[in-house]
Amino acid sequence: MRITNKAVIRKAAAAALVIGLVLFAAAGAASDDANKKGFVLFGLGRLYDGTEQIRDGVGELLQGNEQLVGGLDTLGSALDEDIAGNLQTMKTGIDTEMLPGLNKIIDGLAGQVVPGLGDIRSGLSDKMSPGMEDMILGFTKTKAEHKDSGIIEGLSTIRNGLAGPVSGGLSNILHGFKKKAATDGESGIVEGLNLIKQGLDNDDPKKPGISQGLAAVLHGFNKTEAEHKESGIVEGLNKIKAGLDNADPQKPGISQGLAQVLARLGSRDELDTIINGIHRINQKTADNLTALETAIGIVKDPDQPDAEKILIATLALDTVYKSLNNPAPLEGEDPGLLQATEMLRDGLEQIAAGLNLMQTGVDTQMVPGLNKMLDGINKDMIPGLQAMKTGVDTQMVPGLNNILGGLNTQVIPGLEQLDAGIDQEMTPGLDKIVAGLKTQVVPGLKEMKTGIDTQMIPGLDNMLFGFNKTEAATGESGIVEGLSKVSRGLANPEFSPNPGGDPGISDGLGLVIDGIYTGVLDGIESLKSGIVDKIMPGLEQIGTGISDELQPGFNKVSLLLLVIWLVSMAILLVVGFFIGRAGWAKSSAGSSSSV
């Protein structure tokens, strides 16, 4: 029974030792620099430090959330004012500038550039290439082969002409300028111009020039009797005018004389005028004829006494009557006084009418005509003659002098130089021109035509194909179709957000802008509200729980574990003591039995 109890005691001691070792291994002792929290079990010290870090992290997280809220405000403002605004500016630029510009480019390419390239291609193939061929033919054709000379053959002909006829012709021209009547039998141009100059201005009174003749004509117009003892044309016309119409009663003109004659002739109704007097005689004669006719009737009455005497008186009265009235006189008889006065009156009336016409002609035609003649002479002819004389003196004669000077100092020397230049310069120069045309210009034109036919026209065909080709026909897009795709890529008119489609850049920007305003900004506001209203208060509560509850609890647990550890150590010492004692007793008993 004793032995059994000892075995139990040893097992309990061993168990206590193991528990103590486990507690010792698990708990550990505080180091020399341990803080007031003391021992910790299963990493309580580290856990406490972790809570410190968590609390610091919560503080930093709070600051980070505050910065995040500020950043969200900045982001919202930037999205609203900068990003969305700039995106809207980009969209507006695409919609109002890029798309219209691109459409204009497409329209310009399709409506102008491509047709223009086609026109250029047609012009090259239909006009320029044939034109170049015509130019080459125009340079190289010959009269023998084509019945017409080309430029090269023509220049060769000109060269031969310059070397032959032209050079001789210039010599003849120079002779035509220089020849003189005294030595050559006829005047040349220079001598002829000198003669013309003398004809215009020559002071020799026997051979006056035009200038002197005009001066004489002007003198003939302007001279006066008072100054030159004879009247000129102007003064003579003024005298004629005065003779026709002069209000001076001492020297009346024809018009005034006619007026006086007409006044004296008068009319049948104007008293104390010639026609009136004759008219009255005529009337009186007519009245007397009536009385005579009555008397003759009485005398012829046979019943009257003294018939024979009366008959003789009748004959006498008949003679008187015929002298007064004989409207149908026989041959050798005179008309009666009545007919004579009628004839005189009618004649005077015709004279008066003619004189009236004369006066009217003088007053309405001759005098105004003379006035116009005088005005024309004074205002036009004399100034014109003076201008002619001035032109002769100041322009024609100096002009002829200049012409003569130019001929003598420039034209003739120039022709002489031209004659020399033809032989020394023009003929060799034409030789060089012809050689250049043959060896350079014509080959160059042929190369140009070859380049047009083999390079430019095919190149334009390729350009037109590159502009016009389509993906449906050739498997790849040309420039026009590609630009149309670019236009649709910028803004697709067939795009519809619901149910969907292929948006262009402008459409996508619209979606982004709408997303910013309807989604992102609202999400930022919601995120900011969640941080401010939920996350930050929760973080503050976590920090408060760590500092006010969790860390004080760790301190209490640490103290409890310290007590447990001390008790465990005491138990371990006691158990060790008993184990040691039991071992010692066992060893003593073994020694006794062996003895």
Secondary structure as UniProt FT lines:
FT   HELIX           2..27
FT   TURN            32..33
FT   TURN            36..37
FT   HELIX           44..77
FT   HELIX           78..83
FT   HELIX           84..93
FT   HELIX           94..98
FT   HELIX           99..108
FT   HELIX           109..113
FT   HELIX           114..122
FT   HELIX           123..128
FT   HELIX           129..140
FT   HELIX           143..146
FT   HELIX           151..161
FT   HELIX           162..166
FT   HELIX           167..178
FT   HELIX           181..184
FT   HELIX           189..200
FT   TURN            205..206
FT   HELIX           210..222
FT   HELIX           225..228
FT   HELIX           233..244
FT   TURN            249..250
FT   HELIX           254..265
FT   TURN            268..269
FT   TURN            271..272
FT   HELIX           274..299
FT   TURN            302..303
FT   HELIX           307..324
FT   TURN            331..332
FT   HELIX           337..361
FT   HELIX           362..366
FT   HELIX           367..375
FT   HELIX           376..381
FT   HELIX           382..391
FT   HELIX           392..396
FT   HELIX           397..406
FT   HELIX           407..411
FT   HELIX           412..421
FT   HELIX           422..426
FT   HELIX           427..436
FT   HELIX           437..441
FT   HELIX           442..451
FT   HELIX           452..456
FT   HELIX           457..468
FT   HELIX           471..474
FT   HELIX           479..490
FT   TURN            493..494
FT   TURN            497..499
FT   HELIX           505..515
FT   HELIX           516..520
FT   HELIX           521..530
FT   HELIX           531..535
FT   HELIX           536..545
FT   HELIX           546..550
FT   HELIX           551..594
//
